[in-house]
Amino acid sequence: MHPWFFGYVCVVDHPFFAVTGLDGGFQFPDGLPDGTYVVEAKHLKAGSVRKEIVVRNGRANPLEFALDVPPRP
């Protein structure tokens, strides 16, 4: 193990979650109910960014997140 390794475990009582792929892209599972949601991207050193998304007819506009990791001292 290296000191910069870390992980998160998130337990939810619904099937509507996503994990990013190697390219950073993600897609929510089919069946996400219409509505307004807050999506949060988190990074241990860069902090977090939240964006609101509106789902209509099972579709939403794409989201882009940019997190700045501070340089090593």
mmCIF file of the N, C-alpha and C atoms, coordinates in Angstrom:
data_MODEL
# 
_entry.id   MODEL 
# 
loop_
_atom_site.group_PDB 
_atom_site.id 
_atom_site.type_symbol 
_atom_site.label_atom_id 
_atom_site.label_alt_id 
_atom_site.label_comp_id 
_atom_site.label_asym_id 
_atom_site.label_entity_id 
_atom_site.label_seq_id 
_atom_site.pdbx_PDB_ins_code 
_atom_site.Cartn_x 
_atom_site.Cartn_y 
_atom_site.Cartn_z 
_atom_site.occupancy 
_atom_site.B_iso_or_equiv 
_atom_site.pdbx_formal_charge 
_atom_site.auth_seq_id 
_atom_site.auth_comp_id 
_atom_site.auth_asym_id 
_atom_site.auth_atom_id 
_atom_site.pdbx_PDB_model_num 
ATOM 1   N N  . MET A 1 1  ? 0.841   -1.180 0.000   1.00 0.00 ? 1  MET A N  1 
ATOM 2   C CA . MET A 1 1  ? 0.000   0.000  0.000   1.00 0.00 ? 1  MET A CA 1 
ATOM 3   C C  . MET A 1 1  ? 0.887   1.245  0.000   1.00 0.00 ? 1  MET A C  1 
ATOM 4   N N  . HIS A 1 2  ? 0.370   2.250  -0.689  1.00 0.00 ? 2  HIS A N  1 
ATOM 5   C CA . HIS A 1 2  ? 1.054   3.536  -0.735  1.00 0.00 ? 2  HIS A CA 1 
ATOM 6   C C  . HIS A 1 2  ? 0.235   4.535  0.062   1.00 0.00 ? 2  HIS A C  1 
ATOM 7   N N  . PRO A 1 3  ? 0.860   5.540  0.644   1.00 0.00 ? 3  PRO A N  1 
ATOM 8   C CA . PRO A 1 3  ? 0.113   6.491  1.491   1.00 0.00 ? 3  PRO A CA 1 
ATOM 9   C C  . PRO A 1 3  ? -0.924  7.317  0.735   1.00 0.00 ? 3  PRO A C  1 
ATOM 10  N N  . TRP A 1 4  ? -0.828  7.373  -0.611  1.00 0.00 ? 4  TRP A N  1 
ATOM 11  C CA . TRP A 1 4  ? -1.806  8.168  -1.357  1.00 0.00 ? 4  TRP A CA 1 
ATOM 12  C C  . TRP A 1 4  ? -3.003  7.324  -1.818  1.00 0.00 ? 4  TRP A C  1 
ATOM 13  N N  . PHE A 1 5  ? -2.989  6.033  -1.559  1.00 0.00 ? 5  PHE A N  1 
ATOM 14  C CA . PHE A 1 5  ? -4.139  5.193  -1.900  1.00 0.00 ? 5  PHE A CA 1 
ATOM 15  C C  . PHE A 1 5  ? -5.285  5.479  -0.952  1.00 0.00 ? 5  PHE A C  1 
ATOM 16  N N  . PHE A 1 6  ? -6.469  5.557  -1.484  1.00 0.00 ? 6  PHE A N  1 
ATOM 17  C CA . PHE A 1 6  ? -7.652  5.730  -0.652  1.00 0.00 ? 6  PHE A CA 1 
ATOM 18  C C  . PHE A 1 6  ? -8.855  5.206  -1.410  1.00 0.00 ? 6  PHE A C  1 
ATOM 19  N N  . GLY A 1 7  ? -9.931  5.034  -0.738  1.00 0.00 ? 7  GLY A N  1 
ATOM 20  C CA . GLY A 1 7  ? -11.149 4.565  -1.377  1.00 0.00 ? 7  GLY A CA 1 
ATOM 21  C C  . GLY A 1 7  ? -12.361 5.007  -0.585  1.00 0.00 ? 7  GLY A C  1 
ATOM 22  N N  . TYR A 1 8  ? -13.511 4.931  -1.231  1.00 0.00 ? 8  TYR A N  1 
ATOM 23  C CA . TYR A 1 8  ? -14.773 5.286  -0.600  1.00 0.00 ? 8  TYR A CA 1 
ATOM 24  C C  . TYR A 1 8  ? -15.728 4.110  -0.724  1.00 0.00 ? 8  TYR A C  1 
ATOM 25  N N  . VAL A 1 9  ? -16.535 3.946  0.268   1.00 0.00 ? 9  VAL A N  1 
ATOM 26  C CA . VAL A 1 9  ? -17.621 2.986  0.211   1.00 0.00 ? 9  VAL A CA 1 
ATOM 27  C C  . VAL A 1 9  ? -18.894 3.772  0.452   1.00 0.00 ? 9  VAL A C  1 
ATOM 28  N N  . CYS A 1 10 ? -19.849 3.618  -0.446  1.00 0.00 ? 10 CYS A N  1 
ATOM 29  C CA . CYS A 1 10 ? -21.105 4.344  -0.324  1.00 0.00 ? 10 CYS A CA 1 
ATOM 30  C C  . CYS A 1 10 ? -22.244 3.333  -0.419  1.00 0.00 ? 10 CYS A C  1 
ATOM 31  N N  . VAL A 1 11 ? -23.032 3.240  0.623   1.00 0.00 ? 11 VAL A N  1 
ATOM 32  C CA . VAL A 1 11 ? -24.151 2.315  0.647   1.00 0.00 ? 11 VAL A CA 1 
ATOM 33  C C  . VAL A 1 11 ? -25.428 3.124  0.429   1.00 0.00 ? 11 VAL A C  1 
ATOM 34  N N  . VAL A 1 12 ? -26.184 2.754  -0.593  1.00 0.00 ? 12 VAL A N  1 
ATOM 35  C CA . VAL A 1 12 ? -27.429 3.458  -0.904  1.00 0.00 ? 12 VAL A CA 1 
ATOM 36  C C  . VAL A 1 12 ? -28.559 2.445  -1.003  1.00 0.00 ? 12 VAL A C  1 
ATOM 37  N N  . ASP A 1 13 ? -29.774 2.914  -0.766  1.00 0.00 ? 13 ASP A N  1 
ATOM 38  C CA . ASP A 1 13 ? -30.922 2.008  -0.812  1.00 0.00 ? 13 ASP A CA 1 
ATOM 39  C C  . ASP A 1 13 ? -31.698 2.129  -2.119  1.00 0.00 ? 13 ASP A C  1 
ATOM 40  N N  . HIS A 1 14 ? -30.988 2.448  -3.197  1.00 0.00 ? 14 HIS A N  1 
ATOM 41  C CA . HIS A 1 14 ? -31.589 2.562  -4.523  1.00 0.00 ? 14 HIS A CA 1 
ATOM 42  C C  . HIS A 1 14 ? -30.546 2.180  -5.575  1.00 0.00 ? 14 HIS A C  1 
ATOM 43  N N  . PRO A 1 15 ? -30.961 1.909  -6.798  1.00 0.00 ? 15 PRO A N  1 
ATOM 44  C CA . PRO A 1 15 ? -30.012 1.491  -7.838  1.00 0.00 ? 15 PRO A CA 1 
ATOM 45  C C  . PRO A 1 15 ? -29.460 2.633  -8.689  1.00 0.00 ? 15 PRO A C  1 
ATOM 46  N N  . PHE A 1 16 ? -29.658 3.885  -8.274  1.00 0.00 ? 16 PHE A N  1 
ATOM 47  C CA . PHE A 1 16 ? -29.303 5.016  -9.125  1.00 0.00 ? 16 PHE A CA 1 
ATOM 48  C C  . PHE A 1 16 ? -27.982 5.638  -8.682  1.00 0.00 ? 16 PHE A C  1 
ATOM 49  N N  . PHE A 1 17 ? -26.901 5.035  -9.123  1.00 0.00 ? 17 PHE A N  1 
ATOM 50  C CA . PHE A 1 17 ? -25.568 5.548  -8.840  1.00 0.00 ? 17 PHE A CA 1 
ATOM 51  C C  . PHE A 1 17 ? -24.699 5.245  -10.052 1.00 0.00 ? 17 PHE A C  1 
ATOM 52  N N  . ALA A 1 18 ? -23.538 5.852  -10.098 1.00 0.00 ? 18 ALA A N  1 
ATOM 53  C CA . ALA A 1 18 ? -22.621 5.601  -11.207 1.00 0.00 ? 18 ALA A CA 1 
ATOM 54  C C  . ALA A 1 18 ? -21.192 5.693  -10.695 1.00 0.00 ? 18 ALA A C  1 
ATOM 55  N N  . VAL A 1 19 ? -20.328 4.965  -11.337 1.00 0.00 ? 19 VAL A N  1 
ATOM 56  C CA . VAL A 1 19 ? -18.896 5.001  -11.051 1.00 0.00 ? 19 VAL A CA 1 
ATOM 57  C C  . VAL A 1 19 ? -18.209 5.403  -12.348 1.00 0.00 ? 19 VAL A C  1 
ATOM 58  N N  . THR A 1 20 ? -17.219 6.270  -12.256 1.00 0.00 ? 20 THR A N  1 
ATOM 59  C CA . THR A 1 20 ? -16.547 6.730  -13.470 1.00 0.00 ? 20 THR A CA 1 
ATOM 60  C C  . THR A 1 20 ? -15.711 5.623  -14.093 1.00 0.00 ? 20 THR A C  1 
ATOM 61  N N  . GLY A 1 21 ? -15.586 5.708  -15.406 1.00 0.00 ? 21 GLY A N  1 
ATOM 62  C CA . GLY A 1 21 ? -14.717 4.803  -16.141 1.00 0.00 ? 21 GLY A CA 1 
ATOM 63  C C  . GLY A 1 21 ? -13.304 5.364  -16.181 1.00 0.00 ? 21 GLY A C  1 
ATOM 64  N N  . LEU A 1 22 ? -12.426 4.702  -16.898 1.00 0.00 ? 22 LEU A N  1 
ATOM 65  C CA . LEU A 1 22 ? -11.036 5.148  -16.989 1.00 0.00 ? 22 LEU A CA 1 
ATOM 66  C C  . LEU A 1 22 ? -10.912 6.541  -17.600 1.00 0.00 ? 22 LEU A C  1 
ATOM 67  N N  . ASP A 1 23 ? -11.871 6.917  -18.456 1.00 0.00 ? 23 ASP A N  1 
ATOM 68  C CA . ASP A 1 23 ? -11.844 8.241  -19.084 1.00 0.00 ? 23 ASP A CA 1 
ATOM 69  C C  . ASP A 1 23 ? -12.540 9.298  -18.237 1.00 0.00 ? 23 ASP A C  1 
ATOM 70  N N  . GLY A 1 24 ? -13.066 8.920  -17.066 1.00 0.00 ? 24 GLY A N  1 
ATOM 71  C CA . GLY A 1 24 ? -13.757 9.859  -16.195 1.00 0.00 ? 24 GLY A CA 1 
ATOM 72  C C  . GLY A 1 24 ? -15.234 10.000 -16.498 1.00 0.00 ? 24 GLY A C  1 
ATOM 73  N N  . GLY A 1 25 ? -15.703 9.365  -17.564 1.00 0.00 ? 25 GLY A N  1 
ATOM 74  C CA . GLY A 1 25 ? -17.111 9.464  -17.935 1.00 0.00 ? 25 GLY A CA 1 
ATOM 75  C C  . GLY A 1 25 ? -17.986 8.563  -17.070 1.00 0.00 ? 25 GLY A C  1 
ATOM 76  N N  . PHE A 1 26 ? -19.241 8.938  -16.953 1.00 0.00 ? 26 PHE A N  1 
ATOM 77  C CA . PHE A 1 26 ? -20.194 8.123  -16.210 1.00 0.00 ? 26 PHE A CA 1 
ATOM 78  C C  . PHE A 1 26 ? -21.574 8.285  -16.812 1.00 0.00 ? 26 PHE A C  1 
ATOM 79  N N  . GLN A 1 27 ? -22.428 7.314  -16.538 1.00 0.00 ? 27 GLN A N  1 
ATOM 80  C CA . GLN A 1 27 ? -23.811 7.372  -16.989 1.00 0.00 ? 27 GLN A CA 1 
ATOM 81  C C  . GLN A 1 27 ? -24.674 6.709  -15.928 1.00 0.00 ? 27 GLN A C  1 
ATOM 82  N N  . PHE A 1 28 ? -25.761 7.367  -15.557 1.00 0.00 ? 28 PHE A N  1 
ATOM 83  C CA . PHE A 1 28 ? -26.666 6.784  -14.572 1.00 0.00 ? 28 PHE A CA 1 
ATOM 84  C C  . PHE A 1 28 ? -27.456 5.645  -15.215 1.00 0.00 ? 28 PHE A C  1 
ATOM 85  N N  . PRO A 1 29 ? -27.892 4.698  -14.408 1.00 0.00 ? 29 PRO A N  1 
ATOM 86  C CA . PRO A 1 29 ? -28.680 3.582  -14.946 1.00 0.00 ? 29 PRO A CA 1 
ATOM 87  C C  . PRO A 1 29 ? -30.017 4.062  -15.508 1.00 0.00 ? 29 PRO A C  1 
ATOM 88  N N  . ASP A 1 30 ? -30.560 3.281  -16.439 1.00 0.00 ? 30 ASP A N  1 
ATOM 89  C CA . ASP A 1 30 ? -31.887 3.577  -16.971 1.00 0.00 ? 30 ASP A CA 1 
ATOM 90  C C  . ASP A 1 30 ? -32.913 3.541  -15.839 1.00 0.00 ? 30 ASP A C  1 
ATOM 91  N N  . GLY A 1 31 ? -33.961 4.331  -15.990 1.00 0.00 ? 31 GLY A N  1 
ATOM 92  C CA . GLY A 1 31 ? -35.041 4.320  -15.011 1.00 0.00 ? 31 GLY A CA 1 
ATOM 93  C C  . GLY A 1 31 ? -34.939 5.399  -13.954 1.00 0.00 ? 31 GLY A C  1 
ATOM 94  N N  . LEU A 1 32 ? -33.934 6.272  -14.051 1.00 0.00 ? 32 LEU A N  1 
ATOM 95  C CA . LEU A 1 32 ? -33.817 7.368  -13.080 1.00 0.00 ? 32 LEU A CA 1 
ATOM 96  C C  . LEU A 1 32 ? -35.057 8.244  -13.209 1.00 0.00 ? 32 LEU A C  1 
ATOM 97  N N  . PRO A 1 33 ? -35.830 8.411  -12.135 1.00 0.00 ? 33 PRO A N  1 
ATOM 98  C CA . PRO A 1 33 ? -37.063 9.202  -12.215 1.00 0.00 ? 33 PRO A CA 1 
ATOM 99  C C  . PRO A 1 33 ? -36.795 10.657 -12.597 1.00 0.00 ? 33 PRO A C  1 
ATOM 100 N N  . ASP A 1 34 ? -37.723 11.245 -13.345 1.00 0.00 ? 34 ASP A N  1 
ATOM 101 C CA . ASP A 1 34 ? -37.618 12.664 -13.690 1.00 0.00 ? 34 ASP A CA 1 
ATOM 102 C C  . ASP A 1 34 ? -37.538 13.490 -12.413 1.00 0.00 ? 34 ASP A C  1 
ATOM 103 N N  . GLY A 1 35 ? -36.761 14.562 -12.478 1.00 0.00 ? 35 GLY A N  1 
ATOM 104 C CA . GLY A 1 35 ? -36.632 15.448 -11.329 1.00 0.00 ? 35 GLY A CA 1 
ATOM 105 C C  . GLY A 1 35 ? -35.333 16.223 -11.381 1.00 0.00 ? 35 GLY A C  1 
ATOM 106 N N  . THR A 1 36 ? -35.099 16.990 -10.341 1.00 0.00 ? 36 THR A N  1 
ATOM 107 C CA . THR A 1 36 ? -33.883 17.781 -10.207 1.00 0.00 ? 36 THR A CA 1 
ATOM 108 C C  . THR A 1 36 ? -32.999 17.110 -9.162  1.00 0.00 ? 36 THR A C  1 
ATOM 109 N N  . TYR A 1 37 ? -31.733 16.927 -9.514  1.00 0.00 ? 37 TYR A N  1 
ATOM 110 C CA . TYR A 1 37 ? -30.788 16.231 -8.650  1.00 0.00 ? 37 TYR A CA 1 
ATOM 111 C C  . TYR A 1 37 ? -29.520 17.063 -8.496  1.00 0.00 ? 37 TYR A C  1 
ATOM 112 N N  . VAL A 1 38 ? -28.801 16.824 -7.421  1.00 0.00 ? 38 VAL A N  1 
ATOM 113 C CA . VAL A 1 38 ? -27.484 17.421 -7.221  1.00 0.00 ? 38 VAL A CA 1 
ATOM 114 C C  . VAL A 1 38 ? -26.463 16.300 -7.353  1.00 0.00 ? 38 VAL A C  1 
ATOM 115 N N  . VAL A 1 39 ? -25.510 16.499 -8.271  1.00 0.00 ? 39 VAL A N  1 
ATOM 116 C CA . VAL A 1 39 ? -24.447 15.529 -8.500  1.00 0.00 ? 39 VAL A CA 1 
ATOM 117 C C  . VAL A 1 39 ? -23.165 16.137 -7.947  1.00 0.00 ? 39 VAL A C  1 
ATOM 118 N N  . GLU A 1 40 ? -22.413 15.344 -7.200  1.00 0.00 ? 40 GLU A N  1 
ATOM 119 C CA . GLU A 1 40 ? -21.190 15.836 -6.582  1.00 0.00 ? 40 GLU A CA 1 
ATOM 120 C C  . GLU A 1 40 ? -20.007 14.985 -7.022  1.00 0.00 ? 40 GLU A C  1 
ATOM 121 N N  . ALA A 1 41 ? -18.936 15.654 -7.447  1.00 0.00 ? 41 ALA A N  1 
ATOM 122 C CA . ALA A 1 41 ? -17.672 14.993 -7.756  1.00 0.00 ? 41 ALA A CA 1 
ATOM 123 C C  . ALA A 1 41 ? -16.710 15.330 -6.620  1.00 0.00 ? 41 ALA A C  1 
ATOM 124 N N  . LYS A 1 42 ? -16.055 14.317 -6.076  1.00 0.00 ? 42 LYS A N  1 
ATOM 125 C CA . LYS A 1 42 ? -15.144 14.523 -4.939  1.00 0.00 ? 42 LYS A CA 1 
ATOM 126 C C  . LYS A 1 42 ? -13.762 13.967 -5.246  1.00 0.00 ? 42 LYS A C  1 
ATOM 127 N N  . HIS A 1 43 ? -12.776 14.672 -4.730  1.00 0.00 ? 43 HIS A N  1 
ATOM 128 C CA . HIS A 1 43 ? -11.395 14.218 -4.801  1.00 0.00 ? 43 HIS A CA 1 
ATOM 129 C C  . HIS A 1 43 ? -10.755 14.537 -3.457  1.00 0.00 ? 43 HIS A C  1 
ATOM 130 N N  . LEU A 1 44 ? -9.970  13.603 -2.953  1.00 0.00 ? 44 LEU A N  1 
ATOM 131 C CA . LEU A 1 44 ? -9.387  13.759 -1.623  1.00 0.00 ? 44 LEU A CA 1 
ATOM 132 C C  . LEU A 1 44 ? -8.602  15.063 -1.475  1.00 0.00 ? 44 LEU A C  1 
ATOM 133 N N  . LYS A 1 45 ? -7.820  15.422 -2.492  1.00 0.00 ? 45 LYS A N  1 
ATOM 134 C CA . LYS A 1 45 ? -6.978  16.621 -2.385  1.00 0.00 ? 45 LYS A CA 1 
ATOM 135 C C  . LYS A 1 45 ? -7.563  17.840 -3.085  1.00 0.00 ? 45 LYS A C  1 
ATOM 136 N N  . ALA A 1 46 ? -8.406  17.642 -4.079  1.00 0.00 ? 46 ALA A N  1 
ATOM 137 C CA . ALA A 1 46 ? -8.940  18.766 -4.846  1.00 0.00 ? 46 ALA A CA 1 
ATOM 138 C C  . ALA A 1 46 ? -10.279 19.269 -4.311  1.00 0.00 ? 46 ALA A C  1 
ATOM 139 N N  . GLY A 1 47 ? -10.838 18.577 -3.339  1.00 0.00 ? 47 GLY A N  1 
ATOM 140 C CA . GLY A 1 47 ? -12.117 19.008 -2.788  1.00 0.00 ? 47 GLY A CA 1 
ATOM 141 C C  . GLY A 1 47 ? -13.286 18.436 -3.570  1.00 0.00 ? 47 GLY A C  1 
ATOM 142 N N  . SER A 1 48 ? -14.374 19.190 -3.623  1.00 0.00 ? 48 SER A N  1 
ATOM 143 C CA . SER A 1 48 ? -15.561 18.694 -4.303  1.00 0.00 ? 48 SER A CA 1 
ATOM 144 C C  . SER A 1 48 ? -16.245 19.813 -5.083  1.00 0.00 ? 48 SER A C  1 
ATOM 145 N N  . VAL A 1 49 ? -17.013 19.398 -6.073  1.00 0.00 ? 49 VAL A N  1 
ATOM 146 C CA . VAL A 1 49 ? -17.799 20.318 -6.889  1.00 0.00 ? 49 VAL A CA 1 
ATOM 147 C C  . VAL A 1 49 ? -19.195 19.716 -7.002  1.00 0.00 ? 49 VAL A C  1 
ATOM 148 N N  . ARG A 1 50 ? -20.208 20.532 -6.797  1.00 0.00 ? 50 ARG A N  1 
ATOM 149 C CA . ARG A 1 50 ? -21.601 20.099 -6.931  1.00 0.00 ? 50 ARG A CA 1 
ATOM 150 C C  . ARG A 1 50 ? -22.247 20.825 -8.098  1.00 0.00 ? 50 ARG A C  1 
ATOM 151 N N  . LYS A 1 51 ? -23.063 20.082 -8.846  1.00 0.00 ? 51 LYS A N  1 
ATOM 152 C CA . LYS A 1 51 ? -23.819 20.675 -9.954  1.00 0.00 ? 51 LYS A CA 1 
ATOM 153 C C  . LYS A 1 51 ? -25.226 20.111 -9.931  1.00 0.00 ? 51 LYS A C  1 
ATOM 154 N N  . GLU A 1 52 ? -26.166 20.949 -10.340 1.00 0.00 ? 52 GLU A N  1 
ATOM 155 C CA . GLU A 1 52 ? -27.561 20.534 -10.411 1.00 0.00 ? 52 GLU A CA 1 
ATOM 156 C C  . GLU A 1 52 ? -27.852 20.009 -11.808 1.00 0.00 ? 52 GLU A C  1 
ATOM 157 N N  . ILE A 1 53 ? -28.640 18.945 -11.855 1.00 0.00 ? 53 ILE A N  1 
ATOM 158 C CA . ILE A 1 53 ? -29.014 18.342 -13.130 1.00 0.00 ? 53 ILE A CA 1 
ATOM 159 C C  . ILE A 1 53 ? -30.522 18.106 -13.126 1.00 0.00 ? 53 ILE A C  1 
ATOM 160 N N  . VAL A 1 54 ? -31.146 18.336 -14.274 1.00 0.00 ? 54 VAL A N  1 
ATOM 161 C CA . VAL A 1 54 ? -32.577 18.100 -14.417 1.00 0.00 ? 54 VAL A CA 1 
ATOM 162 C C  . VAL A 1 54 ? -32.766 16.920 -15.365 1.00 0.00 ? 54 VAL A C  1 
ATOM 163 N N  . VAL A 1 55 ? -33.484 15.910 -14.913 1.00 0.00 ? 55 VAL A N  1 
ATOM 164 C CA . VAL A 1 55 ? -33.774 14.725 -15.723 1.00 0.00 ? 55 VAL A CA 1 
ATOM 165 C C  . VAL A 1 55 ? -35.223 14.823 -16.184 1.00 0.00 ? 55 VAL A C  1 
ATOM 166 N N  . ARG A 1 56 ? -35.416 14.747 -17.499 1.00 0.00 ? 56 ARG A N  1 
ATOM 167 C CA . ARG A 1 56 ? -36.763 14.758 -18.087 1.00 0.00 ? 56 ARG A CA 1 
ATOM 168 C C  . ARG A 1 56 ? -36.832 13.638 -19.113 1.00 0.00 ? 56 ARG A C  1 
ATOM 169 N N  . ASN A 1 57 ? -37.886 12.853 -19.037 1.00 0.00 ? 57 ASN A N  1 
ATOM 170 C CA . ASN A 1 57 ? -38.070 11.731 -19.965 1.00 0.00 ? 57 ASN A CA 1 
ATOM 171 C C  . ASN A 1 57 ? -36.853 10.802 -19.970 1.00 0.00 ? 57 ASN A C  1 
ATOM 172 N N  . GLY A 1 58 ? -36.247 10.654 -18.792 1.00 0.00 ? 58 GLY A N  1 
ATOM 173 C CA . GLY A 1 58 ? -35.106 9.754  -18.653 1.00 0.00 ? 58 GLY A CA 1 
ATOM 174 C C  . GLY A 1 58 ? -33.803 10.279 -19.221 1.00 0.00 ? 58 GLY A C  1 
ATOM 175 N N  . ARG A 1 59 ? -33.768 11.563 -19.600 1.00 0.00 ? 59 ARG A N  1 
ATOM 176 C CA . ARG A 1 59 ? -32.558 12.139 -20.211 1.00 0.00 ? 59 ARG A CA 1 
ATOM 177 C C  . ARG A 1 59 ? -32.183 13.426 -19.495 1.00 0.00 ? 59 ARG A C  1 
ATOM 178 N N  . ALA A 1 60 ? -30.900 13.754 -19.579 1.00 0.00 ? 60 ALA A N  1 
ATOM 179 C CA . ALA A 1 60 ? -30.393 14.993 -18.984 1.00 0.00 ? 60 ALA A CA 1 
ATOM 180 C C  . ALA A 1 60 ? -29.250 15.514 -19.851 1.00 0.00 ? 60 ALA A C  1 
ATOM 181 N N  . ASN A 1 61 ? -28.969 16.806 -19.727 1.00 0.00 ? 61 ASN A N  1 
ATOM 182 C CA . ASN A 1 61 ? -27.824 17.379 -20.430 1.00 0.00 ? 61 ASN A CA 1 
ATOM 183 C C  . ASN A 1 61 ? -26.537 16.859 -19.786 1.00 0.00 ? 61 ASN A C  1 
ATOM 184 N N  . PRO A 1 62 ? -25.487 16.720 -20.573 1.00 0.00 ? 62 PRO A N  1 
ATOM 185 C CA . PRO A 1 62 ? -24.211 16.254 -20.014 1.00 0.00 ? 62 PRO A CA 1 
ATOM 186 C C  . PRO A 1 62 ? -23.668 17.222 -18.970 1.00 0.00 ? 62 PRO A C  1 
ATOM 187 N N  . LEU A 1 63 ? -22.949 16.682 -18.008 1.00 0.00 ? 63 LEU A N  1 
ATOM 188 C CA . LEU A 1 63 ? -22.276 17.481 -16.989 1.00 0.00 ? 63 LEU A CA 1 
ATOM 189 C C  . LEU A 1 63 ? -20.775 17.355 -17.179 1.00 0.00 ? 63 LEU A C  1 
ATOM 190 N N  . GLU A 1 64 ? -20.059 18.428 -16.891 1.00 0.00 ? 64 GLU A N  1 
ATOM 191 C CA . GLU A 1 64 ? -18.602 18.375 -16.879 1.00 0.00 ? 64 GLU A CA 1 
ATOM 192 C C  . GLU A 1 64 ? -18.122 18.930 -15.559 1.00 0.00 ? 64 GLU A C  1 
ATOM 193 N N  . PHE A 1 65 ? -17.176 18.248 -14.964 1.00 0.00 ? 65 PHE A N  1 
ATOM 194 C CA . PHE A 1 65 ? -16.581 18.682 -13.710 1.00 0.00 ? 65 PHE A CA 1 
ATOM 195 C C  . PHE A 1 65 ? -15.102 18.923 -13.933 1.00 0.00 ? 65 PHE A C  1 
ATOM 196 N N  . ALA A 1 66 ? -14.581 19.951 -13.283 1.00 0.00 ? 66 ALA A N  1 
ATOM 197 C CA . ALA A 1 66 ? -13.148 20.210 -13.305 1.00 0.00 ? 66 ALA A CA 1 
ATOM 198 C C  . ALA A 1 66 ? -12.696 20.414 -11.868 1.00 0.00 ? 66 ALA A C  1 
ATOM 199 N N  . LEU A 1 67 ? -11.788 19.585 -11.439 1.00 0.00 ? 67 LEU A N  1 
ATOM 200 C CA . LEU A 1 67 ? -11.237 19.686 -10.095 1.00 0.00 ? 67 LEU A CA 1 
ATOM 201 C C  . LEU A 1 67 ? -9.733  19.951 -10.228 1.00 0.00 ? 67 LEU A C  1 
ATOM 202 N N  . ASP A 1 68 ? -9.245  20.908 -9.501  1.00 0.00 ? 68 ASP A N  1 
ATOM 203 C CA . ASP A 1 68 ? -7.828  21.245 -9.563  1.00 0.00 ? 68 ASP A CA 1 
ATOM 204 C C  . ASP A 1 68 ? -7.100  20.637 -8.377  1.00 0.00 ? 68 ASP A C  1 
ATOM 205 N N  . VAL A 1 69 ? -6.180  19.733 -8.663  1.00 0.00 ? 69 VAL A N  1 
ATOM 206 C CA . VAL A 1 69 ? -5.377  19.121 -7.613  1.00 0.00 ? 69 VAL A CA 1 
ATOM 207 C C  . VAL A 1 69 ? -4.182  20.035 -7.371  1.00 0.00 ? 69 VAL A C  1 
ATOM 208 N N  . PRO A 1 70 ? -3.999  20.476 -6.117  1.00 0.00 ? 70 PRO A N  1 
ATOM 209 C CA . PRO A 1 70 ? -2.873  21.367 -5.841  1.00 0.00 ? 70 PRO A CA 1 
ATOM 210 C C  . PRO A 1 70 ? -1.537  20.632 -6.049  1.00 0.00 ? 70 PRO A C  1 
ATOM 211 N N  . PRO A 1 71 ? -0.511  21.360 -6.487  1.00 0.00 ? 71 PRO A N  1 
ATOM 212 C CA . PRO A 1 71 ? 0.790   20.708 -6.703  1.00 0.00 ? 71 PRO A CA 1 
ATOM 213 C C  . PRO A 1 71 ? 1.381   20.226 -5.381  1.00 0.00 ? 71 PRO A C  1 
ATOM 214 N N  . ARG A 1 72 ? 2.196   19.200 -5.489  1.00 0.00 ? 72 ARG A N  1 
ATOM 215 C CA . ARG A 1 72 ? 2.874   18.690 -4.302  1.00 0.00 ? 72 ARG A CA 1 
ATOM 216 C C  . ARG A 1 72 ? 3.882   19.713 -3.801  1.00 0.00 ? 72 ARG A C  1 
ATOM 217 N N  . PRO A 1 73 ? 3.972   19.863 -2.498  1.00 0.00 ? 73 PRO A N  1 
ATOM 218 C CA . PRO A 1 73 ? 4.961   20.827 -1.946  1.00 0.00 ? 73 PRO A CA 1 
ATOM 219 C C  . PRO A 1 73 ? 6.383   20.353 -2.122  1.00 0.00 ? 73 PRO A C  1 
# 
